[in-house]
């Protein structure tokens, strides 16, 4: 009986340690962010850097891709997407409010999906 209980405890410990996911301090992501111009680029990158844990943020005007390097122990991609929506830029998961979008400069108002 002792062997069975000991075996079950050992199995539980082994399974619980495998369930933990280690968070990267230099995780790389690429997300699509709607925008049009260099004003958008400046605003998007500034909003991304406003999130604690973002180490690098570079938005490409042509491809609409934001290349991110972030510390997953301090923030998540969703945190960055929320910050982008707060300044008027839509992502796949988080959309900017109409009120914030309307405040964008006319050249920055992209075609919303």
N, CA and C atoms as an extended XYZ file, in Angstrom:
339
Properties=species:S:1:pos:R:3:atomname:S:1:resname:S:1:resid:I:1 pbc="F F F"
N         0.824       -1.192        0.000 N   UNK     1
C         0.000        0.000        0.000 CA  UNK     1
C         0.872        1.260        0.000 C   UNK     1
N         1.945        1.197        0.803 N   UNK     2
C         2.849        2.342        0.854 CA  UNK     2
C         3.462        2.621       -0.522 C   UNK     2
N         3.793        1.542       -1.239 N   UNK     3
C         4.392        1.709       -2.568 CA  UNK     3
C         3.415        2.366       -3.539 C   UNK     3
N         2.145        2.043       -3.442 N   UNK     4
C         1.147        2.622       -4.318 CA  UNK     4
C         0.989        4.111       -4.020 C   UNK     4
N         0.899        4.470       -2.754 N   UNK     5
C         0.763        5.876       -2.363 CA  UNK     5
C         2.012        6.652       -2.777 C   UNK     5
N         3.169        6.075       -2.538 N   UNK     6
C         4.416        6.727       -2.915 CA  UNK     6
C         4.494        6.909       -4.437 C   UNK     6
N         4.106        5.909       -5.193 N   UNK     7
C         4.106        5.980       -6.653 CA  UNK     7
C         3.162        7.058       -7.163 C   UNK     7
N         1.968        7.148       -6.544 N   UNK     8
C         1.000        8.182       -6.943 CA  UNK     8
C         1.547        9.571       -6.648 C   UNK     8
N         2.190        9.748       -5.512 N   UNK     9
C         2.763       11.054       -5.153 CA  UNK     9
C         3.883       11.424       -6.128 C   UNK     9
N         4.707       10.460       -6.459 N   UNK    10
C         5.803       10.694       -7.383 CA  UNK    10
C         5.265       11.073       -8.772 C   UNK    10
N         4.237       10.396       -9.212 N   UNK    11
C         3.611       10.705      -10.496 CA  UNK    11
C         3.009       12.105      -10.485 C   UNK    11
N         2.352       12.488       -9.406 N   UNK    12
C         1.758       13.817       -9.281 CA  UNK    12
C         2.824       14.903       -9.353 C   UNK    12
N         3.917       14.713       -8.648 N   UNK    13
C         5.008       15.699       -8.647 CA  UNK    13
C         5.610       15.817      -10.048 C   UNK    13
N         5.811       14.698      -10.714 N   UNK    14
C         6.397       14.718      -12.055 CA  UNK    14
C         5.485       15.448      -13.042 C   UNK    14
N         4.203       15.209      -12.978 N   UNK    15
C         3.267       15.860      -13.891 CA  UNK    15
C         3.112       17.346      -13.594 C   UNK    15
N         3.136       17.727      -12.340 N   UNK    16
C         2.959       19.141      -11.998 CA  UNK    16
C         4.174       19.973      -12.387 C   UNK    16
N         5.354       19.410      -12.352 N   UNK    17
C         6.530       20.184      -12.759 CA  UNK    17
C         6.586       20.368      -14.262 C   UNK    17
N         6.034       19.450      -15.030 N   UNK    18
C         6.012       19.606      -16.477 CA  UNK    18
C         4.971       20.619      -16.916 C   UNK    18
N         3.963       20.881      -16.107 N   UNK    19
C         2.879       21.790      -16.471 CA  UNK    19
C         3.307       23.253      -16.429 C   UNK    19
N         4.385       23.548      -15.738 N   UNK    20
C         4.839       24.925      -15.632 CA  UNK    20
C         5.535       25.348      -16.918 C   UNK    20
N         5.139       26.501      -17.447 N   UNK    21
C         5.737       27.028      -18.662 CA  UNK    21
C         6.690       28.153      -18.286 C   UNK    21
N         7.917       28.021      -18.734 N   UNK    22
C         8.905       29.050      -18.425 CA  UNK    22
C         8.682       30.247      -19.348 C   UNK    22
N         8.642       31.420      -18.769 N   UNK    23
C         8.427       32.644      -19.536 CA  UNK    23
C         9.772       33.210      -19.958 C   UNK    23
N         9.812       33.640      -21.208 N   UNK    24
C        11.050       34.143      -21.789 CA  UNK    24
C        11.241       35.629      -21.468 C   UNK    24
N        12.492       35.999      -21.247 N   UNK    25
C        12.813       37.406      -21.018 CA  UNK    25
C        13.073       38.142      -22.331 C   UNK    25
N        13.176       37.393      -23.436 N   UNK    26
C        13.414       37.981      -24.757 CA  UNK    26
C        12.528       37.306      -25.803 C   UNK    26
N        11.241       37.265      -25.530 N   UNK    27
C        10.297       36.640      -26.458 CA  UNK    27
C        10.094       37.536      -27.671 C   UNK    27
N        10.069       36.928      -28.848 N   UNK    28
C         9.901       37.680      -30.092 CA  UNK    28
C         8.524       37.393      -30.665 C   UNK    28
N         7.845       38.453      -31.068 N   UNK    29
C         6.517       38.345      -31.660 CA  UNK    29
C         6.426       39.297      -32.845 C   UNK    29
N         5.533       38.967      -33.751 N   UNK    30
C         5.209       39.851      -34.859 CA  UNK    30
C         3.691       39.920      -34.932 C   UNK    30
N         3.147       41.133      -34.811 N   UNK    31
C         1.697       41.293      -34.838 CA  UNK    31
C         1.316       42.335      -35.879 C   UNK    31
N         0.146       42.149      -36.451 N   UNK    32
C        -0.348       43.108      -37.437 CA  UNK    32
C        -1.050       44.246      -36.714 C   UNK    32
N        -0.673       45.469      -37.075 N   UNK    33
C        -1.266       46.670      -36.494 CA  UNK    33
C        -1.678       47.579      -37.647 C   UNK    33
N        -2.929       47.999      -37.656 N   UNK    34
C        -3.414       48.873      -38.727 CA  UNK    34
C        -2.894       50.294      -38.568 C   UNK    34
N        -2.479       50.874      -39.680 N   UNK    35
C        -1.971       52.235      -39.715 CA  UNK    35
C        -1.577       52.569      -41.139 C   UNK    35
N        -1.176       53.817      -41.397 N   UNK    36
C        -0.895       54.253      -42.760 CA  UNK    36
C         0.470       54.876      -43.003 C   UNK    36
N         0.977       55.633      -42.045 N   UNK    37
C         2.079       56.535      -42.372 CA  UNK    37
C         3.134       56.587      -41.268 C   UNK    37
N         4.084       57.507      -41.438 N   UNK    38
C         5.152       57.663      -40.454 CA  UNK    38
C         4.641       58.224      -39.129 C   UNK    38
N         3.564       59.012      -39.169 N   UNK    39
C         2.959       59.469      -37.912 CA  UNK    39
C         2.418       58.277      -37.128 C   UNK    39
N         1.803       57.350      -37.858 N   UNK    40
C         1.301       56.130      -37.238 CA  UNK    40
C         2.457       55.325      -36.637 C   UNK    40
N         3.545       55.213      -37.391 N   UNK    41
C         4.725       54.465      -36.939 CA  UNK    41
C         5.210       55.006      -35.597 C   UNK    41
N         5.337       56.306      -35.524 N   UNK    42
C         5.816       56.947      -34.295 CA  UNK    42
C         4.860       56.675      -33.128 C   UNK    42
N         3.551       56.813      -33.378 N   UNK    43
C         2.536       56.609      -32.345 CA  UNK    43
C         2.491       55.146      -31.892 C   UNK    43
N         2.557       54.219      -32.849 N   UNK    44
C         2.495       52.786      -32.538 CA  UNK    44
C         3.699       52.359      -31.708 C   UNK    44
N         4.876       52.771      -32.128 N   UNK    45
C         6.088       52.389      -31.397 CA  UNK    45
C         6.112       53.009      -30.006 C   UNK    45
N         5.667       54.254      -29.883 N   UNK    46
C         5.615       54.917      -28.584 CA  UNK    46
C         4.635       54.197      -27.654 C   UNK    46
N         3.475       53.803      -28.186 N   UNK    47
C         2.482       53.087      -27.375 CA  UNK    47
C         3.029       51.734      -26.928 C   UNK    47
N         3.737       51.039      -27.818 N   UNK    48
C         4.309       49.740      -27.459 CA  UNK    48
C         5.351       49.898      -26.349 C   UNK    48
N         6.208       50.900      -26.480 N   UNK    49
C         7.241       51.121      -25.460 CA  UNK    49
C         6.659       51.598      -24.131 C   UNK    49
N         5.425       52.086      -24.136 N   UNK    50
C         4.812       52.528      -22.881 CA  UNK    50
C         4.456       51.351      -21.974 C   UNK    50
N         4.453       50.145      -22.530 N   UNK    51
C         4.158       48.942      -21.751 CA  UNK    51
C         5.448       48.459      -21.107 C   UNK    51
N         5.430       48.348      -19.789 N   UNK    52
C         6.610       47.887      -19.060 CA  UNK    52
C         6.947       46.457      -19.473 C   UNK    52
N         8.180       46.230      -19.881 N   UNK    53
C         8.611       44.905      -20.310 CA  UNK    53
C         8.901       44.822      -21.797 C   UNK    53
N         8.479       45.828      -22.563 N   UNK    54
C         8.772       45.847      -23.997 CA  UNK    54
C        10.202       46.345      -24.179 C   UNK    54
N        11.010       45.537      -24.858 N   UNK    55
C        12.413       45.879      -25.061 CA  UNK    55
C        12.663       46.477      -26.440 C   UNK    55
N        11.894       46.025      -27.434 N   UNK    56
C        12.056       46.523      -28.797 CA  UNK    56
C        10.698       46.513      -29.480 C   UNK    56
N        10.436       47.568      -30.256 N   UNK    57
C         9.191       47.664      -31.017 CA  UNK    57
C         9.474       48.431      -32.296 C   UNK    57
N         9.336       47.759      -33.436 N   UNK    58
C         9.582       48.389      -34.729 CA  UNK    58
C         8.400       48.039      -35.634 C   UNK    58
N         7.690       49.097      -36.094 N   UNK    59
C         6.532       48.900      -36.973 CA  UNK    59
C         6.920       49.236      -38.397 C   UNK    59
N         6.584       48.351      -39.321 N   UNK    60
C         6.870       48.548      -40.732 CA  UNK    60
C         5.630       49.100      -41.423 C   UNK    60
N         5.753       50.263      -42.057 N   UNK    61
C         4.632       50.942      -42.707 CA  UNK    61
C         4.044       50.087      -43.828 C   UNK    61
N         4.885       49.454      -44.621 N   UNK    62
C         4.423       48.689      -45.790 CA  UNK    62
C         3.682       47.407      -45.399 C   UNK    62
N         4.252       46.639      -44.490 N   UNK    63
C         3.661       45.337      -44.143 CA  UNK    63
C         2.666       45.410      -42.981 C   UNK    63
N         2.650       46.528      -42.257 N   UNK    64
C         1.802       46.731      -41.078 CA  UNK    64
C         2.155       45.753      -39.947 C   UNK    64
N         3.363       45.246      -39.935 N   UNK    65
C         3.804       44.304      -38.914 CA  UNK    65
C         4.624       45.022      -37.842 C   UNK    65
N         4.289       44.745      -36.599 N   UNK    66
C         5.040       45.271      -35.460 CA  UNK    66
C         5.910       44.146      -34.931 C   UNK    66
N         7.217       44.324      -35.022 N   UNK    67
C         8.166       43.345      -34.494 CA  UNK    67
C         8.450       43.706      -33.044 C   UNK    67
N         8.144       42.785      -32.152 N   UNK    68
C         8.290       43.029      -30.713 CA  UNK    68
C         9.297       42.085      -30.085 C   UNK    68
N        10.027       42.600      -29.126 N   UNK    69
C        10.804       41.779      -28.204 CA  UNK    69
C        10.367       42.225      -26.827 C   UNK    69
N         9.874       41.275      -26.029 N   UNK    70
C         9.384       41.648      -24.703 CA  UNK    70
C         9.729       40.610      -23.651 C   UNK    70
N         9.693       41.053      -22.427 N   UNK    71
C         9.923       40.198      -21.265 CA  UNK    71
C         8.565       39.662      -20.824 C   UNK    71
N         8.323       38.374      -21.038 N   UNK    72
C         7.026       37.774      -20.720 CA  UNK    72
C         6.757       37.715      -19.214 C   UNK    72
N         7.785       37.922      -18.415 N   UNK    73
C         7.588       37.955      -16.968 CA  UNK    73
C         6.954       39.278      -16.537 C   UNK    73
N         7.063       40.313      -17.375 N   UNK    74
C         6.552       41.637      -17.026 CA  UNK    74
C         5.295       42.025      -17.794 C   UNK    74
N         5.112       41.498      -19.008 N   UNK    75
C         3.947       41.869      -19.824 CA  UNK    75
C         3.626       40.761      -20.814 C   UNK    75
N         2.520       40.952      -21.500 N   UNK    76
C         2.111       39.993      -22.523 CA  UNK    76
C         1.833       40.738      -23.826 C   UNK    76
N         1.672       39.985      -24.896 N   UNK    77
C         1.339       40.592      -26.185 CA  UNK    77
C        -0.015       41.289      -26.080 C   UNK    77
N        -0.928       40.717      -25.316 N   UNK    78
C        -2.245       41.326      -25.140 CA  UNK    78
C        -2.132       42.706      -24.487 C   UNK    78
N        -1.207       42.869      -23.555 N   UNK    79
C        -0.983       44.183      -22.933 CA  UNK    79
C        -0.567       45.212      -23.991 C   UNK    79
N         0.283       44.799      -24.907 N   UNK    80
C         0.740       45.699      -25.970 CA  UNK    80
C        -0.427       46.032      -26.895 C   UNK    80
N        -1.218       45.027      -27.255 N   UNK    81
C        -2.359       45.256      -28.135 CA  UNK    81
C        -3.363       46.227      -27.512 C   UNK    81
N        -3.567       46.142      -26.213 N   UNK    82
C        -4.468       47.068      -25.523 CA  UNK    82
C        -3.908       48.495      -25.559 C   UNK    82
N        -2.600       48.632      -25.387 N   UNK    83
C        -1.970       49.955      -25.444 CA  UNK    83
C        -2.104       50.550      -26.842 C   UNK    83
N        -1.982       49.727      -27.863 N   UNK    84
C        -2.134       50.197      -29.240 CA  UNK    84
C        -3.562       50.645      -29.510 C   UNK    84
N        -4.526       49.899      -29.008 N   UNK    85
C        -5.937       50.273      -29.183 CA  UNK    85
C        -6.242       51.583      -28.469 C   UNK    85
N        -5.583       51.820      -27.350 N   UNK    86
C        -5.815       53.055      -26.591 CA  UNK    86
C        -5.357       54.304      -27.342 C   UNK    86
N        -4.461       54.132      -28.330 N   UNK    87
C        -4.018       55.283      -29.121 CA  UNK    87
C        -4.645       55.288      -30.513 C   UNK    87
N        -5.574       54.357      -30.782 N   UNK    88
C        -6.342       54.402      -32.019 CA  UNK    88
C        -6.013       53.376      -33.080 C   UNK    88
N        -5.194       52.384      -32.775 N   UNK    89
C        -4.779       51.410      -33.785 CA  UNK    89
C        -5.312       50.020      -33.463 C   UNK    89
N        -6.021       49.434      -34.463 N   UNK    90
C        -6.602       48.102      -34.315 CA  UNK    90
C        -5.555       47.009      -34.494 C   UNK    90
N        -5.752       45.906      -33.766 N   UNK    91
C        -4.981       44.681      -33.970 CA  UNK    91
C        -5.993       43.562      -34.182 C   UNK    91
N        -5.509       42.347      -34.334 N   UNK    92
C        -6.417       41.232      -34.566 CA  UNK    92
C        -7.331       40.958      -33.372 C   UNK    92
N        -6.847       41.141      -32.165 N   UNK    93
C        -7.620       40.828      -30.962 CA  UNK    93
C        -8.316       42.034      -30.332 C   UNK    93
N        -7.691       43.194      -30.403 N   UNK    94
C        -8.208       44.370      -29.697 CA  UNK    94
C        -8.438       45.501      -30.697 C   UNK    94
N        -9.646       46.024      -30.695 N   UNK    95
C       -10.006       47.123      -31.593 CA  UNK    95
C       -10.057       48.434      -30.807 C   UNK    95
N        -9.613       49.504      -31.445 N   UNK    96
C        -9.688       50.836      -30.841 CA  UNK    96
C       -11.145       51.281      -30.812 C   UNK    96
N       -11.493       52.056      -29.818 N   UNK    97
C       -12.855       52.593      -29.768 CA  UNK    97
C       -13.036       53.595      -30.904 C   UNK    97
N       -14.266       53.763      -31.346 N   UNK    98
C       -14.552       54.710      -32.423 CA  UNK    98
C       -14.149       56.126      -32.030 C   UNK    98
N       -14.349       56.458      -30.766 N   UNK    99
C       -14.015       57.796      -30.266 CA  UNK    99
C       -12.520       58.081      -30.409 C   UNK    99
N       -11.689       57.121      -30.020 N   UNK   100
C       -10.236       57.299      -30.109 CA  UNK   100
C        -9.794       57.299      -31.572 C   UNK   100
N       -10.379       56.411      -32.368 N   UNK   101
C       -10.033       56.339      -33.795 CA  UNK   101
C       -10.332       57.664      -34.499 C   UNK   101
N       -11.462       58.274      -34.193 N   UNK   102
C       -11.857       59.532      -34.840 CA  UNK   102
C       -10.911       60.681      -34.492 C   UNK   102
N       -10.191       60.581      -33.398 N   UNK   103
C        -9.252       61.624      -32.997 CA  UNK   103
C        -7.919       61.550      -33.756 C   UNK   103
N        -7.697       60.443      -34.499 N   UNK   104
C        -6.471       60.331      -35.280 CA  UNK   104
C        -6.454       61.381      -36.381 C   UNK   104
N        -5.273       61.819      -36.757 N   UNK   105
C        -5.107       62.743      -37.881 CA  UNK   105
C        -5.711       62.089      -39.120 C   UNK   105
N        -6.205       62.890      -40.061 N   UNK   106
C        -6.898       62.351      -41.239 CA  UNK   106
C        -6.024       61.396      -42.058 C   UNK   106
N        -4.731       61.647      -42.143 N   UNK   107
C        -3.870       60.737      -42.911 CA  UNK   107
C        -3.649       59.406      -42.180 C   UNK   107
N        -3.931       59.386      -40.893 N   UNK   108
C        -3.726       58.181      -40.098 CA  UNK   108
C        -4.974       57.307      -40.012 C   UNK   108
N        -6.088       57.797      -40.479 N   UNK   109
C        -7.325       57.019      -40.400 CA  UNK   109
C        -7.331       55.968      -41.510 C   UNK   109
N        -7.014       54.766      -41.131 N   UNK   110
C        -6.922       53.625      -42.035 CA  UNK   110
C        -8.305       53.028      -42.262 C   UNK   110
N        -8.412       52.147      -43.232 N   UNK   111
C        -9.673       51.466      -43.510 CA  UNK   111
C        -9.868       50.375      -42.455 C   UNK   111
N       -10.905       50.526      -41.666 N   UNK   112
C       -11.165       49.573      -40.578 CA  UNK   112
C       -11.865       48.338      -41.116 C   UNK   112
N       -11.551       47.204      -40.517 N   UNK   113
C       -12.139       45.928      -40.921 CA  UNK   113
C       -13.329       45.570      -40.073 C   UNK   113
